[in-house]
Amino acid sequence: MLKNLGLIKHLDPDPTALLKEKIQTAEELFENWKDYFYRDDKFLDYLKRYEKAVNLSNQTMLNLETFNECYVCSVIDKKGCCKAGIEAEVTINILLLNLFLEKPIPKDREIPLKCFFVGPTGCKIFARPFICRDYFCRRLLNKLSHADYTLITQILNDELTLLYEITRYIRKQLEFLLGDFLLELDIVGYCWE
């Protein structure tokens, strides 16, 4: 039934190879269990609340021009945080969440030496890992007033709390359905030797 589930046997040194395996696993889980989740009122409530929280965070960051500052840093100044390899932080669970939200998942790296999920105007996935939302570097801290920093921190805290709650809920439901402890749902892809 699920070809990839529990079958991440080795960690390829190429972060794109592991990420594509994660995407395939998330897609299989989604295809096999979407009907179950879409009938779950508690899950649907989490989904709605999380989407609203991300939209609020995004609008606030847009209003405070943090997205623009990141664009200038990454594209114009050729610096930025979203370097190749950071995509390892995106778990199967986060990919699955994007699928439940009916948000597209890129299939290929668009910009060399940048995160798999970065496009010419920024991140191309909706649900993102903690590290991608808690990113206030010195450049941003110098740009924001104390009040603005406090505001965005509070809004992002609400989003990240919901991210934790919904991904934990997805994991528990899948463990119940599949009868296994699904460590791979949260694997980030770093190699231990």
Accessible surface in RSA format (square Angstrom, percent):
REM  Atomic radii and reference values for relative SASA: ProtOr
REM  Chains: A
REM  Algorithm: Lee & Richards
REM  Probe-radius: 1.40
REM  Slices: 20
REM RES _ NUM      All-atoms   Total-Side   Main-Chain    Non-polar    All polar
REM                ABS   REL    ABS   REL    ABS   REL    ABS   REL    ABS   REL
RES MET A   1   168.61  87.3  90.72  60.0  77.88 185.4  72.02  61.2  96.59 128.0
RES LEU A   2    26.91  15.0   6.95   5.0  19.97  50.2   7.13   5.0  19.78  53.2
RES LYS A   3   154.87  75.6 144.38  88.6  10.49  25.0  96.96  87.3  57.91  61.7
RES ASN A   4    21.57  14.9  21.14  20.4   0.43   1.0   0.04   0.1  21.53  20.8
RES LEU A   5    27.67  15.4  13.57   9.7  14.10  35.4  13.57   9.5  14.10  37.9
RES GLY A   6    38.60  47.6   0.00   N/A  38.60  47.6  17.30  47.5  21.29  47.7
RES LEU A   7    81.09  45.2  73.87  52.8   7.22  18.1  74.19  52.1   6.90  18.6
RES ILE A   8    22.56  12.8   2.55   1.9  20.01  48.2   2.64   1.9  19.92  54.0
RES LYS A   9   159.24  77.7 119.91  73.6  39.33  93.6  99.84  89.9  59.40  63.3
RES HIS A  10   122.18  66.8 112.73  78.4   9.45  24.2  94.04  96.9  28.14  32.7
RES LEU A  11    41.39  23.1  23.59  16.9  17.80  44.7  23.59  16.6  17.80  47.9
RES ASP A  12    54.85  38.4  44.58  44.4  10.28  24.3   6.64  15.6  48.22  48.1
RES PRO A  13   130.58  95.2  98.65  89.9  31.93 116.1 109.69  90.6  20.89 129.8
RES ASP A  14    68.77  48.2  62.90  62.6   5.87  13.9  29.06  68.4  39.71  39.6
RES PRO A  15    52.03  37.9  42.71  38.9   9.32  33.9  49.95  41.2   2.07  12.9
RES THR A  16    25.91  18.4  25.91  26.3   0.00   0.0  20.46  27.5   5.44   8.2
RES ALA A  17    36.05  33.1  23.48  36.2  12.57  28.6  30.72  43.3   5.33  14.1
RES LEU A  18     7.96   4.4   6.76   4.8   1.20   3.0   7.95   5.6   0.01   0.0
RES LEU A  19     3.01   1.7   1.94   1.4   1.07   2.7   2.62   1.8   0.39   1.0
RES LYS A  20    86.41  42.2  80.61  49.5   5.79  13.8  48.26  43.4  38.14  40.6
RES GLU A  21    44.10  25.3  40.01  30.3   4.09   9.7  17.00  32.9  27.10  22.1
RES LYS A  22     1.23   0.6   1.23   0.8   0.00   0.0   0.55   0.5   0.68   0.7
RES ILE A  23     7.29   4.2   7.29   5.4   0.00   0.0   7.29   5.3   0.00   0.0
RES GLN A  24    86.50  48.4  85.65  62.6   0.85   2.0  23.49  50.0  63.01  47.8
RES THR A  25     1.80   1.3   1.79   1.8   0.00   0.0   1.80   2.4   0.00   0.0
RES ALA A  26     0.00   0.0   0.00   0.0   0.00   0.0   0.00   0.0   0.00   0.0
RES GLU A  27    54.93  31.5  54.29  41.1   0.64   1.5  23.75  45.9  31.19  25.5
RES GLU A  28    29.33  16.8  26.08  19.7   3.25   7.7  27.41  53.0   1.92   1.6
RES LEU A  29     0.95   0.5   0.40   0.3   0.54   1.4   0.40   0.3   0.54   1.5
RES PHE A  30    26.69  13.4  26.69  16.5   0.00   0.0  26.69  16.2   0.00   0.0
RES GLU A  31   108.48  62.3  89.63  67.8  18.84  44.9  44.55  86.2  63.93  52.2
RES ASN A  32    61.43  42.4  33.24  32.1  28.19  67.9   5.31  12.8  56.12  54.2
RES TRP A  33    43.72  17.5  43.15  20.9   0.56   1.3  43.72  23.3   0.00   0.0
RES LYS A  34    60.06  29.3  59.94  36.8   0.11   0.3  26.17  23.6  33.89  36.1
RES ASP A  35    87.92  61.6  84.99  84.6   2.93   6.9  20.52  48.3  67.40  67.2
RES TYR A  36    63.53  29.7  59.61  33.9   3.92  10.2  45.07  33.9  18.46  22.8
RES PHE A  37     0.27   0.1   0.27   0.2   0.00   0.0   0.27   0.2   0.00   0.0
RES TYR A  38    66.25  30.9  54.02  30.7  12.23  31.8  54.03  40.6  12.22  15.1
RES ARG A  39   174.50  73.3 145.48  74.2  29.03  69.1  76.64 104.7  97.86  59.3
RES ASP A  40    26.44  18.5  18.74  18.7   7.70  18.2  15.63  36.8  10.82  10.8
RES ASP A  41   116.78  81.8 107.52 107.0   9.26  21.9  36.63  86.2  80.15  79.9
RES LYS A  42   119.91  58.5 110.15  67.6   9.77  23.3  66.39  59.8  53.52  57.0
RES PHE A  43     0.00   0.0   0.00   0.0   0.00   0.0   0.00   0.0   0.00   0.0
RES LEU A  44    65.23  36.3  60.90  43.6   4.32  10.9  61.28  43.0   3.95  10.6
RES ASP A  45    63.80  44.7  59.62  59.3   4.18   9.9  22.46  52.9  41.34  41.2
RES TYR A  46    32.03  15.0  31.86  18.1   0.17   0.4   5.47   4.1  26.56  32.7
RES LEU A  47    16.76   9.3  16.35  11.7   0.41   1.0  16.74  11.8   0.02   0.1
RES LYS A  48   144.29  70.4 137.98  84.7   6.31  15.0  86.03  77.4  58.27  62.1
RES ARG A  49    99.88  41.9  96.16  49.0   3.72   8.9  38.64  52.8  61.24  37.1
RES TYR A  50     0.26   0.1   0.26   0.1   0.00   0.0   0.26   0.2   0.00   0.0
RES GLU A  51    54.58  31.3  54.58  41.3   0.00   0.0   7.63  14.8  46.96  38.3
RES LYS A  52   155.38  75.8 149.82  91.9   5.56  13.2  96.78  87.1  58.60  62.4
RES ALA A  53    11.88  10.9   6.55  10.1   5.33  12.1  11.58  16.3   0.30   0.8
RES VAL A  54     0.29   0.2   0.29   0.3   0.00   0.0   0.29   0.3   0.00   0.0
RES ASN A  55    75.06  51.8  70.48  68.1   4.58  11.0  25.25  60.8  49.81  48.1
RES LEU A  56    97.39  54.2  92.89  66.5   4.50  11.3  96.72  67.9   0.67   1.8
RES SER A  57     0.00   0.0   0.00   0.0   0.00   0.0   0.00   0.0   0.00   0.0
RES ASN A  58    32.65  22.5  31.27  30.2   1.38   3.3  16.02  38.6  16.62  16.1
RES GLN A  59    89.26  49.9  86.79  63.4   2.47   5.9  38.03  80.9  51.24  38.9
RES THR A  60    10.94   7.8   9.94  10.1   1.00   2.4   4.62   6.2   6.32   9.5
RES MET A  61     0.00   0.0   0.00   0.0   0.00   0.0   0.00   0.0   0.00   0.0
RES LEU A  62   105.27  58.6  97.31  69.6   7.96  20.0  97.31  68.3   7.96  21.4
RES ASN A  63   100.84  69.5  71.12  68.7  29.72  71.6  27.15  65.4  73.69  71.2
RES LEU A  64    31.57  17.6  22.13  15.8   9.44  23.7  25.84  18.1   5.72  15.4
RES GLU A  65    89.12  51.2  87.86  66.5   1.26   3.0  20.28  39.2  68.84  56.2
RES THR A  66     0.00   0.0   0.00   0.0   0.00   0.0   0.00   0.0   0.00   0.0
RES PHE A  67    65.14  32.6  59.87  37.1   5.27  13.7  60.64  36.8   4.50  12.9
RES ASN A  68    80.71  55.7  74.43  71.9   6.28  15.1  22.49  54.1  58.22  56.3
RES GLU A  69    32.06  18.4  32.05  24.2   0.01   0.0   1.10   2.1  30.96  25.3
RES CYS A  70    44.61  33.7  40.64  45.3   3.97   9.3  25.86  65.5  18.75  20.2
RES TYR A  71    85.94  40.1  79.51  45.2   6.43  16.7  48.78  36.7  37.16  45.8
RES VAL A  72    39.07  25.7  39.07  35.4   0.00   0.0  39.07  33.9   0.00   0.0
RES CYS A  73    18.23  13.8  18.23  20.3   0.00   0.0   3.50   8.9  14.73  15.9
RES SER A  74    20.94  17.7  19.43  25.9   1.51   3.5  11.16  23.8   9.78  13.7
RES VAL A  75    53.90  35.5  48.31  43.7   5.59  13.5  51.99  45.2   1.90   5.2
RES ILE A  76   108.22  61.6  86.31  64.3  21.91  52.8  90.53  65.2  17.69  48.0
RES ASP A  77    56.86  39.8  37.30  37.1  19.56  46.2  13.24  31.2  43.62  43.5
RES LYS A  78   161.00  78.5 134.59  82.6  26.42  62.9  97.98  88.2  63.02  67.1
RES LYS A  79   122.89  60.0 119.53  73.3   3.36   8.0  70.57  63.5  52.32  55.7
RES GLY A  80    14.54  17.9   0.00   N/A  14.54  17.9   6.13  16.8   8.40  18.8
RES CYS A  81    81.57  61.7  61.16  68.2  20.41  48.0  33.32  84.4  48.25  52.0
RES CYS A  82    51.64  39.1  51.35  57.3   0.28   0.7   2.45   6.2  49.19  53.0
RES LYS A  83   107.70  52.5 107.62  66.0   0.08   0.2  95.19  85.7  12.51  13.3
RES ALA A  84    48.98  45.0  25.76  39.8  23.21  52.8  26.03  36.7  22.95  60.8
RES GLY A  85    23.86  29.4   0.00   N/A  23.86  29.4  20.58  56.5   3.28   7.3
RES ILE A  86    43.72  24.9  37.94  28.3   5.78  13.9  40.53  29.2   3.20   8.7
RES GLU A  87     0.95   0.5   0.35   0.3   0.60   1.4   0.95   1.8   0.00   0.0
RES ALA A  88    10.84  10.0   6.60  10.2   4.24   9.6  10.84  15.3   0.00   0.0
RES GLU A  89    38.10  21.9  36.02  27.2   2.08   5.0   0.27   0.5  37.83  30.9
RES VAL A  90     2.96   1.9   2.96   2.7   0.00   0.0   2.96   2.6   0.00   0.0
RES THR A  91    13.81   9.8  13.81  14.0   0.00   0.0  11.91  16.0   1.90   2.9
RES ILE A  92     0.15   0.1   0.15   0.1   0.00   0.0   0.15   0.1   0.00   0.0
RES ASN A  93     1.71   1.2   1.71   1.7   0.00   0.0   0.60   1.4   1.11   1.1
RES ILE A  94    10.05   5.7  10.05   7.5   0.00   0.0  10.05   7.2   0.00   0.0
RES LEU A  95     0.00   0.0   0.00   0.0   0.00   0.0   0.00   0.0   0.00   0.0
RES LEU A  96     0.96   0.5   0.96   0.7   0.00   0.0   0.96   0.7   0.00   0.0
RES LEU A  97     0.00   0.0   0.00   0.0   0.00   0.0   0.00   0.0   0.00   0.0
RES ASN A  98     0.00   0.0   0.00   0.0   0.00   0.0   0.00   0.0   0.00   0.0
RES LEU A  99    28.14  15.7  25.69  18.4   2.46   6.2  25.73  18.1   2.41   6.5
RES PHE A 100     4.32   2.2   0.55   0.3   3.78   9.8   0.55   0.3   3.78  10.8
RES LEU A 101    14.98   8.3   1.95   1.4  13.02  32.7   5.62   3.9   9.36  25.2
RES GLU A 102   142.56  81.8 110.00  83.2  32.56  77.5  43.32  83.8  99.23  81.0
RES LYS A 103    55.49  27.1  51.86  31.8   3.63   8.6  14.34  12.9  41.15  43.8
RES PRO A 104   106.30  77.5  93.98  85.7  12.32  44.8 105.52  87.1   0.78   4.9
RES ILE A 105    15.26   8.7   1.76   1.3  13.50  32.5   2.00   1.4  13.26  36.0
RES PRO A 106    21.52  15.7   8.50   7.8  13.02  47.3  21.19  17.5   0.33   2.1
RES LYS A 107   108.37  52.9 100.33  61.6   8.04  19.1  94.00  84.6  14.37  15.3
RES ASP A 108    89.24  62.5  83.39  83.0   5.85  13.8  30.26  71.2  58.98  58.8
RES ARG A 109    62.85  26.4  37.59  19.2  25.26  60.1  23.40  32.0  39.45  23.9
RES GLU A 110    87.13  50.0  60.06  45.4  27.07  64.5  34.75  67.2  52.38  42.8
RES ILE A 111    46.64  26.5  46.35  34.5   0.29   0.7  46.64  33.6   0.00   0.0
RES PRO A 112   106.68  77.7  94.18  85.8  12.50  45.4  98.58  81.4   8.10  50.3
RES LEU A 113   149.28  83.1 138.53  99.1  10.76  27.0 138.91  97.6  10.38  27.9
RES LYS A 114    32.80  16.0  32.80  20.1   0.00   0.0  28.51  25.7   4.30   4.6
RES CYS A 115     8.96   6.8   8.96  10.0   0.00   0.0   0.14   0.4   8.82   9.5
RES PHE A 116     0.00   0.0   0.00   0.0   0.00   0.0   0.00   0.0   0.00   0.0
RES PHE A 117     2.51   1.3   2.51   1.6   0.00   0.0   2.51   1.5   0.00   0.0
RES VAL A 118    15.79  10.4  15.79  14.3   0.00   0.0  15.79  13.7   0.00   0.0
RES GLY A 119     2.40   3.0   0.00   N/A   2.40   3.0   1.10   3.0   1.30   2.9
RES PRO A 120    77.31  56.3  71.96  65.6   5.35  19.5  74.89  61.8   2.42  15.1
RES THR A 121   127.42  90.6 100.68 102.1  26.74  63.7  67.58  90.8  59.83  90.5
RES GLY A 122    32.23  39.7   0.00   N/A  32.23  39.7  28.79  79.0   3.44   7.7
RES CYS A 123    51.51  39.0  21.58  24.1  29.93  70.3  13.07  33.1  38.44  41.4
RES LYS A 124    70.52  34.4  50.14  30.8  20.38  48.5  47.74  43.0  22.78  24.3
RES ILE A 125     5.07   2.9   2.00   1.5   3.07   7.4   3.97   2.9   1.10   3.0
RES PHE A 126    25.79  12.9  20.83  12.9   4.96  12.9  23.96  14.5   1.82   5.2
RES ALA A 127     0.00   0.0   0.00   0.0   0.00   0.0   0.00   0.0   0.00   0.0
RES ARG A 128    29.04  12.2  28.90  14.7   0.13   0.3   1.54   2.1  27.49  16.7
RES PRO A 129     5.16   3.8   5.16   4.7   0.00   0.0   5.16   4.3   0.00   0.0
RES PHE A 130    98.03  49.0  97.46  60.4   0.57   1.5  97.46  59.1   0.57   1.6
RES ILE A 131    80.53  45.8  69.47  51.8  11.07  26.7  73.89  53.2   6.64  18.0
RES CYS A 132    39.84  30.1  24.35  27.2  15.49  36.4  13.42  34.0  26.42  28.5
RES ARG A 133     0.99   0.4   0.99   0.5   0.00   0.0   0.00   0.0   0.99   0.6
RES ASP A 134   100.63  70.5  82.66  82.3  17.97  42.5  10.30  24.2  90.33  90.1
RES TYR A 135    37.60  17.6  25.44  14.5  12.16  31.6  35.94  27.0   1.66   2.0
RES PHE A 136    32.58  16.3   8.75   5.4  23.83  62.0   9.42   5.7  23.16  66.3
RES CYS A 137    49.50  37.4  38.35  42.8  11.15  26.2  35.86  90.9  13.64  14.7
RES ARG A 138   175.14  73.5 167.57  85.4   7.58  18.0  62.40  85.3 112.75  68.3
RES ARG A 139    71.79  30.1  60.46  30.8  11.33  27.0  39.50  54.0  32.28  19.6
RES LEU A 140     2.07   1.2   2.07   1.5   0.00   0.0   2.07   1.5   0.00   0.0
RES LEU A 141    67.12  37.4  53.95  38.6  13.17  33.1  54.04  38.0  13.08  35.2
RES ASN A 142   111.97  77.2  77.69  75.1  34.28  82.5  29.66  71.4  82.31  79.6
RES LYS A 143    88.19  43.0  54.44  33.4  33.75  80.4  28.29  25.5  59.89  63.8
RES LEU A 144    17.74   9.9   2.98   2.1  14.76  37.1   4.11   2.9  13.64  36.7
RES SER A 145    59.86  50.6  45.30  60.5  14.56  33.5  52.78 112.4   7.08   9.9
RES HIS A 146   153.45  83.9 140.06  97.4  13.39  34.3 102.98 106.1  50.47  58.7
RES ALA A 147    72.39  66.6  60.13  92.8  12.26  27.9  65.81  92.7   6.59  17.5
RES ASP A 148    46.02  32.2  45.87  45.7   0.15   0.3   0.15   0.3  45.87  45.7
RES TYR A 149    76.85  35.9  76.85  43.7   0.00   0.0  39.86  30.0  36.99  45.6
RES THR A 150    51.82  36.9  48.60  49.3   3.22   7.7  46.75  62.8   5.06   7.7
RES LEU A 151    80.18  44.7  78.39  56.1   1.79   4.5  80.01  56.2   0.17   0.5
RES ILE A 152     0.00   0.0   0.00   0.0   0.00   0.0   0.00   0.0   0.00   0.0
RES THR A 153    57.45  40.9  54.96  55.7   2.48   5.9  55.70  74.8   1.74   2.6
RES GLN A 154   108.44  60.6 103.85  75.9   4.60  10.9  39.46  84.0  68.98  52.3
RES ILE A 155    21.60  12.3  20.57  15.3   1.03   2.5  20.95  15.1   0.65   1.8
RES LEU A 156     6.17   3.4   6.17   4.4   0.00   0.0   6.17   4.3   0.00   0.0
RES ASN A 157    89.33  61.6  85.74  82.9   3.59   8.6  14.22  34.2  75.11  72.6
RES ASP A 158    87.19  61.1  83.37  83.0   3.82   9.0  22.39  52.7  64.80  64.6
RES GLU A 159     0.12   0.1   0.12   0.1   0.00   0.0   0.00   0.0   0.12   0.1
RES LEU A 160    20.27  11.3  19.54  14.0   0.73   1.8  19.91  14.0   0.36   1.0
RES THR A 161    62.63  44.5  56.80  57.6   5.83  13.9  47.80  64.2  14.83  22.4
RES LEU A 162    19.41  10.8  19.39  13.9   0.02   0.0  19.39  13.6   0.02   0.0
RES LEU A 163     1.48   0.8   1.48   1.1   0.00   0.0   1.48   1.0   0.00   0.0
RES TYR A 164   116.13  54.2 115.46  65.7   0.67   1.8  85.23  64.0  30.90  38.1
RES GLU A 165    55.12  31.6  51.14  38.7   3.98   9.5  15.96  30.9  39.16  32.0
RES ILE A 166     0.28   0.2   0.28   0.2   0.00   0.0   0.28   0.2   0.00   0.0
RES THR A 167    18.79  13.4  18.46  18.7   0.33   0.8   5.79   7.8  13.00  19.7
RES ARG A 168   113.23  47.5 108.18  55.1   5.05  12.0  22.39  30.6  90.85  55.1
RES TYR A 169    30.33  14.2  28.37  16.1   1.96   5.1  19.99  15.0  10.34  12.8
RES ILE A 170     0.00   0.0   0.00   0.0   0.00   0.0   0.00   0.0   0.00   0.0
RES ARG A 171    31.40  13.2  31.40  16.0   0.00   0.0  18.37  25.1  13.02   7.9
RES LYS A 172   104.90  51.2  99.16  60.8   5.74  13.7  56.04  50.4  48.86  52.0
RES GLN A 173    33.22  18.6  33.22  24.3   0.00   0.0   0.00   0.0  33.22  25.2
RES LEU A 174     0.32   0.2   0.32   0.2   0.00   0.0   0.32   0.2   0.00   0.0
RES GLU A 175    42.52  24.4  37.48  28.4   5.04  12.0  13.54  26.2  28.97  23.7
RES PHE A 176   156.22  78.2 130.19  80.6  26.02  67.7 139.80  84.8  16.42  47.0
RES LEU A 177    45.46  25.3  17.11  12.2  28.36  71.3  19.73  13.9  25.73  69.3
RES LEU A 178    39.73  22.1  15.69  11.2  24.04  60.4  20.55  14.4  19.18  51.6
RES GLY A 179    63.26  78.0   0.00   N/A  63.26  78.0  33.96  93.2  29.30  65.6
RES ASP A 180    84.09  58.9  76.62  76.3   7.48  17.7  18.28  43.0  65.81  65.6
RES PHE A 181   149.11  74.6 122.21  75.7  26.89  70.0 124.21  75.3  24.90  71.3
RES LEU A 182     4.85   2.7   4.75   3.4   0.10   0.2   4.85   3.4   0.00   0.0
RES LEU A 183   110.77  61.7 110.77  79.2   0.00   0.0 110.77  77.8   0.00   0.0
RES GLU A 184    35.39  20.3  35.39  26.8   0.00   0.0   4.54   8.8  30.85  25.2
RES LEU A 185     0.44   0.2   0.43   0.3   0.01   0.0   0.43   0.3   0.01   0.0
RES ASP A 186    60.70  42.5  48.85  48.6  11.85  28.0  26.03  61.3  34.66  34.6
RES ILE A 187    27.85  15.8  21.38  15.9   6.47  15.6  27.85  20.1   0.00   0.0
RES VAL A 188    38.75  25.5  38.00  34.4   0.75   1.8  38.00  33.0   0.75   2.0
RES GLY A 189    17.89  22.1   0.00   N/A  17.89  22.1   0.05   0.1  17.84  40.0
RES TYR A 190    97.10  45.3  94.59  53.8   2.51   6.5  83.89  63.0  13.21  16.3
RES CYS A 191    73.80  55.8  44.06  49.1  29.74  69.9  26.47  67.1  47.33  51.0
RES TRP A 192   177.58  71.3 151.04  73.1  26.54  62.3 130.78  69.7  46.80  75.9
RES GLU A 193   206.01 118.3 120.45  91.1  85.55 203.7  82.53 159.6 123.48 100.8
END  Absolute sums over single chains surface
CHAIN  1 A    10578.8       8861.9       1717.0       6130.5       4448.3
END  Absolute sums over all chains
TOTAL         10578.8       8861.9       1717.0       6130.5       4448.3
